[in-house]
Structure formats: C-alpha cells, structure tokens
Amino acid sequence: MCSLCLVLLGAVALAEFIAETVKLIRLDLRGNYIRTGGLMALMLSLKVNQSVTRIDLDGEPKKEAVSNFVITCQCLTA
C-alpha cells in the first residue's frame, strides 16, 4: 500500500478493514497523504485489531490546516 496516494477517506476505509481483519502483521503506508484524521482512524482500528505489529509511515505527517482538522474530527465522530 506504499505510495497509493491515500487521503482521509482511503485511510478511514483502511482503518475499517484493519478493525475487521483477523490477522494482519505489517502495513506499509509510506508515501501516502495520510494526515491527522487518517492517523486517528488508524489508531482507533489498532485498539480493535491487536495482531498488527508494525505500520510503516513517513517520518512526519503531512501539514494540515486547523480548520481541516476540525472537519476531519467531525467526520470521524459522525
């Protein structure tokens, strides 16, 4: 899944998949455009699926405006 240009909706869909997957050990998400909301969704999915032992991400999350972050949080909690 490296460099697939995933954005928020893709990260949320992936988080849903992770939460429902019985066994997933490693996930490489480097080179995607995952921002704070996507990272939050992934984090929540890891609380459900504890088989994941490694997720590779870029060294620093992509920059995001505060207004975008607020909208993302609203989408995730809806």
N, C-alpha and C positions, 0 to 999 in steps of 0.2 A: 504494500500500500504506500510505498515510498514515492513521493513526488506525483501524487494524483490530483493535486490542486484542491484538496478537500477544504471546504469552508464550513461555516456553522452547521448548516443543515446536514451536510455529509458527516460531520463529527457527531452530531446528535443521533443520526441513523446508525452510525457505527457503534456508539455507546449502547443503543438499544440491542444491537446484535451481540455485543460483548456480554451484556447482562443476561441474555438468554442462552449463550453458548455454554455447553457443559465443560469443555476443556479447550483452553486457548493459552498457550505458554508465552509466546513472544509476538509483539506487534511493532512494526517499523513504520512510523508516521513522519519521518524526516522529509523535509522539502514540501510540506503542505502549508496551507494558510490557516491553520487552526489558531484561533485567538482565545481569549479568556473564557467565553461562553462554551466553546467546544471543549476546552480543557476541563471546565466544571462538569460538563455532561460525562466526559470520560471518567473523571474522578468518581462520580456517583455510581457509574457502572461497575467500577472496581470494588465498591463496597458489596455488591451482589455477587460478582464473579471473582473468587479468590484464587483461581487457577493461573491467572496471568502473573508471570514472574518478571517480565521485562517489557517495557514500552520505550522505544527509541523516539525521541523528539528532537527538534532543533534546539540549539543551546539557549536561545532566547525567544520568548513568544513574540509574534508579530505585534506591532504597535496598534493601538485601538483607541478611538476617542471615548471619553467618558459616556457620552450620550449613547453610543453604540453598545457599550457595556450594560447600561440600564435596560435598553431594549432587549438585549440578549437574556438578561436575568428574568425579564417579564415573560419571554417566550418559554424559557425553561420551567417556569413555575406555573404556566397556564395549563 
